[in-house]
Amino acid sequence: MNRLKTDPEKLIPLLDFEVKKSPFYADGYYIPYDTAGIGNSPLHHAGAFYVQEPSASSAVELLEIQKGDYVLDLCAAPGGKSAQIASLLGGSGLIWSNEPIKSRAKILLSNHERMGIPNGIVSSDYPDELCPKLEGFFDKVLVDAPCSGEGMFRKNNDAIMEWNREHVLSCAQRQLSILKSAVSALRKGGILVYSTCTFSPEENEMTVKRFLECCPEMEPYEINHPFGRSTDCNNAVRITPLEGGEGHFAARFRKKGNECRASFSPVRYEKMSKELQKLTENFISEIFVNPPDMDIDVFRSGVYLRRKNIPLFHGLCILRNGIYAGEIIKKRIEPSHSLFVTAKPENIRRVLNLQKDDPRTADFLCGMEIDCDGEKGYTAVAVEGMITGFGKCSGGRLKNKYPKGLRNNPL
């Protein structure tokens, strides 16, 4: 469940199925195995929740996220763990989500937007290129490493067919390399969690052992959470189908010493002209009741809102730093989907509130025009109080701006 959008008291009565509490995470729930079409649910579109394998949430729980933390999710796609981290941060601090494979990074970015994450950076760099340039910048680092996927055997026949001994050993080597890179991005005194969805000792306990031998600045950080089963390492836990998940392994480390996280010089894009500055400020004031306390950047024709004290990072493949607000077209700005879905309804000037079973909700999610009472202008569309997208209201009709790639297929 995503606390950036809702809470259990509001969400659970709205669901069309019963849920049970998960033992792995306070805001985690089991849904019935035969639940169908959940991705088409208006509540899913609204970012109220993210669906993932239950035990996968255990790794983030071990990070012990605190408000204001700067957190790096180094192997983040498709984005479930980043969404969980963002929910715990509650809009504070920073969640930096990285995925080196570009096609997967685009899916990660889409999930960032759906979950309404305002304090995020999404990048697509390899760990050995990214981490040295962010030395000491993070309080917490998560390495949910690529693995042989033995924990997926029960639900994915392809995982069984693709498994072989050589793949296990190559994964273990790659995992160690990623972990060694991650150390440089972590401040002294910070926490690193390593996780996989495999049962292989070579990729789990043996990788933990080799990592501690290679990186003497890291030390085991004991786990005392009440889930899973113990291992040969006191800083690691295993979860099997017997514990209520498909399969997961997680180990926790601490970087020796204690220092504040590193800061970077606040580099900006070129200074905006007075005309452009007025255009962007008027645009933000037109959308919001109270303009967000964020820096406004213009890069090429794009307008971005970036959290204060979060610098631009040159020399890295950053897909998004903050919120993409809109595109400059001639002498106006066309707002973006992400500008609305990261906002709170009470701070948007014009909002059309719909119930999930309102026929207009289904029509909106299919990309159709819908009836819209209210004044003319850009209008957020909220489902059960959660902003899901936007359109432009005129003459009692709302012209739909919901992105084509997110729409449901009409019945």
N, C-alpha and C positions, 0 to 999 in steps of 0.2 A: 504494500500500500504506500502511496506517494503522499507524504505530509506537506509537500509543496502545494498540493491541490485539495486535499481533504483530510479527514480523520476517521477512525473506525466507527464512531457514533453516527456519522453522516453516511459513510459508504456502505456498510454492511446491510442496512435495511433496503438499500437500493438494488442490491444484487439479485439476479434471477436464479441463484443457486445458493445452497448452504455452504459455509466454510468452517474449517476447524483450525485452531491455532497450530502454528508450526513451533517445534522446539528449538529451532535454529536462530530465530530472529523475532524480536518483539512485534514487529509489524508484518510478519510473514504468516500466510494462511495456506492451507490445502484447499484446493477446489476439487469437485468431483471428477473422477477420471474420465467420465463420458461427456463432460462439458464441451459443447461444439460451438464453433463460430464466435469464440470469445474475442477474436481480433476485430470483428465487425461491431462489437458492442459500443454504443455511444460513450459509456464510461471508460472503455479502453482508449477510444479516440481522444477523450478528454484528458488522458494521462493520469487517471485516478489510480492505476496500478500497472505493474509490469509482471508478465508471466514468465517464470523460469523454473528450472528444476529445484526442488525445495532445499536440498542441502547446500546448494551453491551460495546461499545467503550467509552461511557460517563464516566464510572468510572475512567479509566486511565486519561482522560482529567482533572478530578478534582484533580489528584495528582500534576498537574503542574510540570511535570518532567523538570529538568534542567540538562544540560551536566555535567557529573561528579558525579551525584547522585548515592548513593547505595540504591537499591530498592528491597524490599522483596515482592514477589507475593506468599502469604501464601497458597492459595488453587487454584493452578495454572492450572491443567489439564482442557482441552486438550492443552492450551497454547496460545490462541488468545490474551489475555491481556498481557501476557509476551512478545509476539512478538511485540505488540504495544509499550510497554515500551522500548524494545530493539531498535526499530526503532527511537524513540525519543532520546535515549541516544547516538545513532550514534557511537557505539563502545567504548564510554567513560564510566567511572564508573563501576557499577556492577548490573546485574539483577539476583537475586537468586529466582529460581522458585521451589516451594515445592508442592508435592502431596503425601499424606500419603498412598493412595491405590496403590500398586506396579504396577498392570496392567495398571492403568491410568498414572502412572509416566513414564512408558516406551513410551507411546504415546506422552507425554509431551516432553521427550528427543528427540524423532524423529522429532517433530515440531521445537524444538530448532535448530537441525541440518539443516533442510530444509530451515529455515529462515536465516541461516548463522550467528548465534549469536556467536561472539568470546569472549564476556565478561560475560559469564553466568556460574552459578552453578545450577545444578538440584539435588534435594534431595527428599527423601521419608520418612519423619518423621511426627509424629503427632505434632500439634502446641505446646502442653504443654511440649513436649520433646525438640523441636527445639528452641523455642524462648528464654527460660532462658539461653541457651548456647551461644546465640548471643546478649547478653544484650547491648542495645545502639548502635548496629552496623549499623543501617539503617537510612537514611534520610527520606525515604518514605516507607510505608507499605500498601499493598492492601489486603483486606480480601473480596474476592468475594465468599461469604459463600455458602455452600450447603443449598438448600432451597426447599420448597414445589413445586416450579416450575409453579406457576399459570400463569406466563408470557409465558409459552409454550403451553397453552391450544389450541390456534388457530392452531398450526402446529403439535401437537403431541397428538393423542388420548390416548396414554398410560399415559401421564401426568394427564389426566382427570380421568382415571380409578384408578390410584394409589393414588389420593388425598383423604384425610380424615382429620377430625378435630384433631385427636391425632397426626397425622404426622406434622401438622402445629405447634403444641405446642412443640413437641420434637425437631423440627428444630430450633425454637426460643431459646430453652435451649442450644442446641449445638452451635448456632451462638454466644450467649453471652459468652460461654466458650472459643471459638476461639478468640474472640475480647479481652478478658481479657489476654489471653496468648500473643497476638500480641503486647500489650503495652510494654512488657519488651524488645522486639527487637528494639523498636523505640528510637532514641536519643531525648533528650529534645529539643523542638523547631521543631521536625519533624512532618510530616503530615501522618495521617492514613485515608484511605478511606474504608468505608464498603459498600458493594453492594450485592443485590440479584436480581433474575429474578422472583420475586413474588409480588403480590399485598397485601398480608396479613399484616394488621397493627401490628399483634403480632410479625411478623418477621422483620418489618421495624421500624416504629416510636416507638413502645413500646420497642423494643430491644435497640434502640438509647437511650431512656430515662433510661432504666435499666443499660446500660453500663456507662453512665455518673454518675449514683448514685453509682455504684460499683467501679469506677476508678476516684477518685477526681483529679488525676494528669492530666486527659484529659479534654479538653474544646471544645465546639462547634467552628467550623471554618466556617464562613458564606460562602454560595455559591452565586455567582453572574453570573454564566454562562448562556448564552441565550438559554437554551433548557429545555424541560420538563415543569412541573408545580410545583408550590410551595406546601409545606406540612405544618403540624403544627410545624415543626422544621425549623428554619431559616438556618440550616446547612445541609439540605437534599432536594432532588429533586425526583419527580416521573415522569416516562415516560410511557405512555400508547400507544396503537395502534393509538390513535388520533394524537399523536406527531410523528408518523413515525417509531415506533419500536414495537416489540412484547410485551415488558413490562420490565421495570427495575426500581430499586430504588437505590439511592446512598446517603450516608451521609459522611460528612467530619469532622475530628477532628484534633486538634493540641495538642501536648504534652507540658504542661506548662514548662517554663524555656527556656534556650538556651545554648546548649553545642555542641561541636564538636562530631562527631560519635566516638564510641570506636574503639580502634585498638587491634589487637591480635598478639601475638608473631609469627614470621615467622618460623613455624615448617616445616621441609623438610623430604622427604624420606631419606633413607640411602644414603650416599655419593656414587656417581658413580665411578667406576674404570676408570683409564685413557683410557683404551681400549674401554669401553662402552661410555664414554663421546665423544671420537673421532668418534665412530660409529654414535651416534645421531646427532652430529654436521655436519658430512658429509652428512647424510640423509637430514637434513633440508636445507643445502646449495644446494643439488641436486634439490630440489623442488622449492625453492624460489629464486628470484633475490636478495632480501634483507631479511635476516632471521628476523622473527618477534621478537620484543623486549619483549620476554616472558621467564620465567623459564622453563627449560626442566626437567621433572620428569620421572623416570622409576619405575613402580610398577608392580611386577611380570614380565610378558613379554610385558606389555603395555607401550607405550611412550606417554606422555601427555605434552601439552603446557599450562602453567598456567600464568595468568597475574601477573606481579610483584606487590608486596605488598599485594597480596591476599594469606593468609596463607592456609595451610591444616587444616582441621577441623576434629579431631579425635573424636570418640564417636557418630558420626552422620551417617545416611545412605545416603551418597552422591553418586549419580550415575555418576556424571560428574563434575569436577572442572576445567573449561577451555575447551581445545580442545583435543579430543582423536586423536593423530597423527598417530599411527600405531602400529604394533605388531612385536616384535623381533622374527625372525625365523632363527635359527642357527646363522649365522654371518651377517645377513642382516635384513632390516626393511621393512615390507610390509605396504605401506601407507594406511590410512583409508579414507573413504568417507568424514567424517567430516573435515579432514584436508584441503581438497580442497574447499568444499562449504562455509567455513568460510573465505576464502581468496579472495583478490581482483585480478581480471584477470591480471592486470598490474604487479603484484608481483609474478606471476607464470612463470617459465622458458619456459614451453611448453604448449600452449593453442590451442585447436581446436575450432574455433568460427563457430557456425552454426546459421542459421536463423530458426525461429520456424517452417516454412513450408518446410524446407529441408527434404527430405525423410530419410536422415541419422538421423535426430533428433528423429523421431518416432521409428526408428530401435533401436537407443541407449536406449530410454526409455523402450523398450521391452526386453533389455538385449542382443541384438544381436551385433556381430562384425560389424564394419563399416570401410569404407575407411578413411585413415588418412595420408595425406602428411606431411612429417616432419621427424625430427631426431628421432632415437630410444630412448625410455624411457617413464616414467610415464608422462601422458599428461592430463591436465584438459580439460573437455568438457564444453564449454559455449554456452548457448542459448541466442541470442540477447545480448551478452556481460555479461551475468550472469552465473557464474559457477554453473553447475548442477550436475556434477559428474566427474569421471575420468576413464581412461583406460591406457593400456600399448601399445604404438605404436611400431611396428616392421614390416619391409618389406611392408610398405604402408597400413597396416591394424591395427586397434585399438582393442585390446582384452578388452572386456567390464567388468568394475568393478562396475557397478551400482548395489546397494544392491537388492537382489531378492525380499525382502519384499516391495520395493518401485516401482517395475516395473509395467508398463501397460501390460495388456493382449494383445498378438498379435491378429490382426484381422483375 
